[in-house]
Amino acid sequence: MKVMDNKFWKDKKVLITGFEGFLGSNLVKALLETEAKVVGLDIKTFRKETILCPQDYKKIVVYKGSVANRNLVRGILRKHSINVIFHLAAEAIVSRSQANPLKAFKSNIAGTWEVLEAARLQGNVQAIVVASSDKAYGSHKKLPYREDAPLIANHPYDVSKSCADLIANTYFHTYGLSVAITRCGNIYGPGDFNFSRLIPDAIRCILFDKTLKIRSDGQFVRDYVYVDDIVAGYIKIAELLRKNNLSGEAFNLSDEKPITVVKLLGGISKINLCGNKLKYKIMNTAKYEIKKQYLSAAKARRVLGWKPRYSLEDGLRKTSRWYAEYFNKQ
């Protein structure tokens, strides 16, 4: 799988919302290897917890503000004549969405319609990739989820992603906007500073010889995808969106190898960071979380020619080494 078409990206003006976040910063890094002109929008900027370095910031145009700020978003698109949009900005933490649903709805739902409406009015945006989520599907008995499964989410974060997903769909069907949707498995890798997530928290606990607290009963099932593979999928969708008439399509990105929490932690333990063993405690306090959830990526493999390059073992090893270096625990 060819990762990037440098000819496509040459002189493209690219807006990445949520560019300092985990996925956004990795996407910025990838695009800076091309001749694309990157513009970043985020609610926080120049934060300490990002993989972006000073040299990266010198190569991009940075805007600070909310993606739900209508005048800001429209002004960015007008000023820079944006060609490609990766809309990643969102309240991404489930627990925060449950505690403050209106904030999540404003960011995840209103933020999406503001970006898409700005693109509709601007008229020269060639490709928009909107980050939905596997959570948008809600809970289904039939697994793995395929792209034609109904979106039947019930709880704040999940519903906010379902709504964003449907809004993107209507902007294609009603206005012909060149937009596609991604629904990904659990993304992991270097630069994830949301330690409420399982993998970075587990690695940090090993490095500092702490006990990991597991919210679930340890038997929840998920699929996990290395961040570089997700970045490759986003880039491929943008490149092919108009060329292959993919507007209005949704794509699952998954390694298609679901695993329980306990088995995943066993894989992390085998890496033997600092000679420490992972200690964990089952809390079984998780609320409103889906017990089993994983995706079929058959469509992405067939239509995009995409497939994960990193096995879970390889990805966890690379991720663990990165955090060990970051925390000076090598």
N, C-alpha and C positions, 0 to 999 in steps of 0.2 A: 504494500500500500504506500503510494507516494504521499508524504505528509503534507507538503505545501506546493502550490503552483505559484512560483515567484512572479511569473508573467501576469497572473490575475491580480496579484496584490500590489504591483508596481504603481505608485502614486495614488492608490486608493485611499480615500479619506474615511477612516474607521472610528466610529464612536463605540466605546465600551462603557456601559453603565455598571457601576459596582466594580470599577477597575482595580481597586486596591484589595479586594477580597481574595479569598483563596483561589477560586477558579479564575477570576478576572486578572489577577496578577500573573498567573501562569500563562494566560492567553496573551497578555501584553508582552511577556518575554518572548513568546513564539513569534508574534507579529513584528517585533523589532528586528528579527532576523531577516525580514523582507524589506522592501522599499515602501511599505505602507506608511501613511501618515496617521498616527494614532492620537485620538482625543479621548481623555478619560474623565468621567463624571462619578463622584462618590460623595456620600454624606460626610465622610471624614477623608482628609487627604494628608499626605506626608506623615502617615502614622509610623510608629516604630515597628509594629508587628506586621510586616509585609516582606515579601521576597524581593521587592523592587529596590534597586540601589540608586544612589545619586546620579550615576551615569544614565540610568533608564529614564529618570525624570527629565533629564536634559533633552531627551529625544521625543517627549510627548507633551501635549498641551493638556493642562490639568484644570478641571473645574470642580469647585466644592459646592455641594448643595444637594437637595432632595430631587430624586427623579420625578416626584410628583409636583415639582415647581414648574408650572406651565410656561411661564415666560423664559425661565432659564433654559429649559429643554428646547423650546422652539428657537431661542436665540442661538444656541449652539449649532443646531442643524443649519440655520440660515448663514451664520458667519463662516462656517467651515465647509459648506456644500457637501455634507456627509453622504457617502456612497453606500457604506455598509454599517449596520448596527448590530452589536451583540448586546442584547438587553439581559443583563445578569443581576442588576440591582434588586435587592429584596430583603425583607426580614427573613433570615434563613434558619433561625433557631426556633424549633418547635415550642419549647417551653416558654420563650419570650412571647411568641404569638398567642399562646394560651393565656398568659398573664395580661397581655395588652392587645386584644384582637383588633381594635380600631387602628392602632399603629401598623399592624401587619396588613390590614386591608388597604390602608392608605398607600403604603409602600408597594405592596405586591399587586394590587388591583388598579388603583388610581395611577400608580407609576407606569403601569403597562399601557393604559389607554392614553396617557399623556405622550409617551414615546411614539406610539403608533399613530396617533392623531397628528403629531408634529411631522412624522414621516409622510403621512397622506397629504398634508398641506404643502410640504416642501416639494414633493413631486419627483425628485431625482435620486431617491434612495433605491439602490438596485437589489439589496438583500438585507433582510432582518432575521436574526435568529433569536428567538425568545426562549429563555430558560423556564420551562415548566418543571415538573417533578414527577417521580414515580408516585408520590403521595397524592397527586391529582386524581388518580384512579379510585382512591378510597379502598375499601376492603372487598375483595372478591374471593369466591370459593375456587374459581377456575384459575389455575396458575400454570405457567407464567403469564403475566399481563402482556397482551398484544395491543398494538396501537388503536385497534377498533373497539377495545373494551370501553364501556361507558364510564364517564367521570362522575362518581357517586360519593365524593368525599363528605365527611360529616363534621370535622373539627376545624378550628380557625386557620391554622397553617395550610392544611390540606385543601380546604375550600378556597383559600386565597389563590392557590396555584391552579385549581380547577378553573376559577374565574378568569385568571390571566390567560390560561390556555384557550378558553372559549372566546375571549375578546380578540386574541390574535387570529383565531379562526374566522371570526366575523369580518375582520378588516381585510382578509383575503376574499371571502365570498361576496362581500358587499362592495368593496372598493378596489379589488384587484391588487392589493398590496402584496409585494413580494416578501412574504413572511413564512417561516417554518418554525416548528416547535421541537424542543428537545425534552425528553423525560429520561432522567438518568438514574442508575443505581447509586448506591452510596459512594461518593467520590472521596478518595484519600490521596495523600502524597505530601511532598514538601510544601511548607507555607500555610498549612491550616492551623490557625491560631485559635480556633473555636474549640477549646478543650472540653466543652460539654459533649463533643463527639467522641465516639468510642475509641477509634484508632489513635488519634493524637493523645488522648487522655491515658490510654493504656501504655503507650511508649513513654510518656512523661513519668508515669508511676514507676515503671521499671528503672528509668534513669535515676530517679531520686529515691528509689527503694521505698515507695509508698504503696498503700493498699488501694486498689481500684474499686470503686463502688459501682455496681451494675444495677441500673434502674429496673431492668426486666428480670425474668426468671432464668435468664441465660439461654433460653431455647428459642428466642425470636430468630427468624430466618430472614436474611437479606443477601443481596449481591453487592459486591464491592468492585470499584473500577478505579484504576490508577489515573491520576489527574492528567498525565500526558496523553493518555488514550482519549479522554474526554475532550481535551483541547483539539486533538486531531479530528475528532468527530465534528466539532463546531466549525472548524475551518473548512472541512470537506463539504458540509452542508451549505455554507456561504458560497463556496466556489461553484457548486453545482445547482444552486437554487434556480437561477434563471435558465442556465444552459440545459438542464434536464427537466424543466417545468415542475419543480418540487414545491411551488407555493401552495400553502394550505396543508402541507403534509406534516405529520408528527413522526418523530423517530425516537425509539427507545435505544439507549446506549448502555450496554450491560456486558459483563464477562460471562453471563449465563451459567454461573457456577455458585448457586446460593449456598449459604453456610450459616450455621447457628453461631450465636455470640460466643459460646464456650469453645467451639472448635476454632473460631477465628483467634481467640485469645491464646489458644494452644499454639497456633502458628506463629504468633508474635513472640511467645515465650521461647520458642526454638531458636530464635535469632541470637539469644544469649547476650544481650546488651550489658556491658559492664560486669558480666558475670552474675547479674542479679536475676532472680526468678520473679515472674509476675505473681503478685498476691492479689486476690480479688475477693469481694464480698457480694453475695447476691442479695440485693435489697428488695426486689420484687415490688417496687412502688410505682412502676410505670402506669400512667393513665392515658386513655384515649390514643394508644399506639397500636398499630396493626401487627398481629402476631407473625404472619407470614406474608412477605411481599417481595417479589422479584420479577424480572422482566425477560421477555424474549427480544433479542436484538437481530432476529432473522431478517427483518426489513432493512435495517441499516447495513447488514452484510451484503444483502442482495442489491439494493438500490445505490448505496454509497460506495460499496467496496470497502467498507470499514470493518475492522476487527481489532480487538485489543492486542497490543504487542507485548504487554507485560502480564505474566502470570501473577496470581495473588502472592505467591512466595517471593518472586522477584520484586514486586512492587513494595511489599512490606519491608524487605531488606533495604531497598533504596530509601524508603521513607524513614526507617529507623536510623540509618546512618546520617541522614540529614538532621534529624532532631538531636542526635548525639553530638554532632558538630555544633549545632546552634546553641545547645546548652553547655558546650565545652566538657562533654562527658565521654570523650573518645578514650 
